[in-house]
């Protein structure tokens, strides 16, 4: 998985940078006046050697974060634990006090 993700790292990082700056994509107005994304133009231009990037949906930041966590090991999340350790005698005395208090 790490190898596959690393092969696509540059385009994913570029997509996230574009997302942070504000993603733009090309649209056209059809005969009804509705704006639609241009997808078929990309195929026509690529045959002529022109590269065109057309995005119909924004990159998913959560999916990117999840891939990074899985690829580079998720940062450890520390948890504070307050533990009091007493002797066996302390626990017996505390239990007796609880029992005596209930009588």
C-alpha positions in Angstrom: 0.0 0.0 0.0 2.8 2.4 0.9 4.5 1.9 -2.5 1.2 2.6 -4.4 0.5 5.7 -2.4 4.0 7.0 -2.8 3.7 6.6 -6.6 0.7 9.0 -6.5 2.1 11.3 -3.8 3.0 14.3 -6.1 -0.5 14.5 -7.8 -2.2 14.2 -4.4 -0.1 16.9 -2.8 -0.6 19.2 -5.8 -4.4 18.5 -5.5 -4.3 19.4 -1.8 -2.3 22.6 -2.4 -4.8 23.5 -5.1 -7.7 22.8 -2.7 -6.1 25.1 -0.1 -5.8 27.9 -2.7 -9.2 27.3 -4.2 -9.9 24.8 -6.9 -11.0 26.0 -10.3 -12.5 23.9 -13.0 -13.6 24.5 -16.5 -17.3 24.6 -17.4 -19.5 25.4 -20.4 -23.0 26.6 -20.8 -25.3 24.2 -22.7 -28.1 25.3 -24.9 -30.5 25.4 -21.9 -28.2 27.8 -20.1 -27.0 25.2 -17.5 -23.3 25.2 -16.6 -21.7 21.8 -17.0 -18.1 20.6 -16.4 -16.1 20.1 -19.6 -15.0 16.5 -19.8 -15.2 15.6 -23.4 -12.9 18.5 -24.4 -10.1 16.9 -22.4 -10.1 13.8 -24.6 -10.1 15.9 -27.8 -7.2 18.1 -26.6 -5.1 15.2 -25.3 -5.1 13.7 -28.8 -3.5 16.9 -30.0 -0.8 16.7 -27.2 -2.4 19.3 -25.0 -2.7 18.5 -21.3 -5.8 19.7 -19.6 -6.8 19.0 -16.0 -10.6 18.9 -15.4 -11.9 18.3 -11.9 -15.6 17.6 -11.4 -15.3 17.2 -7.6 -13.0 18.7 -5.0 -10.2 16.5 -3.6 -11.2 14.8 -0.4 -9.1 16.1 2.5 -10.2 13.3 4.9 -9.2 10.6 2.4 -5.8 12.3 1.9 -5.3 12.5 5.7 -6.2 8.8 6.0 -3.8 7.8 3.3 -1.0 9.8 4.9 -1.7 8.2 8.3 -1.7 4.7 6.8 1.4 5.4 4.7 3.6 7.2 7.2 2.1 5.7 10.4 -0.4 7.7 12.3 1.1 10.1 14.9 0.8 8.7 18.4 -2.0 10.2 20.5 -0.9 10.5 24.1 -3.4 9.7 26.8 -3.0 10.9 30.4 -3.6 8.2 33.0 -3.7 8.9 36.7 -3.0 5.6 38.6 -2.7 5.2 42.3 -1.0 2.1 43.5 -1.3 1.0 47.1 -0.3 -2.1 49.0 -2.5 -5.1 49.5 -3.0 -4.0 53.2 -4.2 -0.5 52.0 -6.8 -2.2 49.8 -8.0 -4.5 52.6 -8.3 -1.6 55.0 -10.3 0.5 52.4 -12.6 -2.5 51.8 -13.2 -2.9 55.6 -14.0 0.8 55.9 -16.5 0.5 53.0 -18.2 -2.5 54.7 -18.2 -0.9 58.1 -19.7 2.2 56.7 -22.6 0.2 55.3 -23.5 -1.4 58.6 
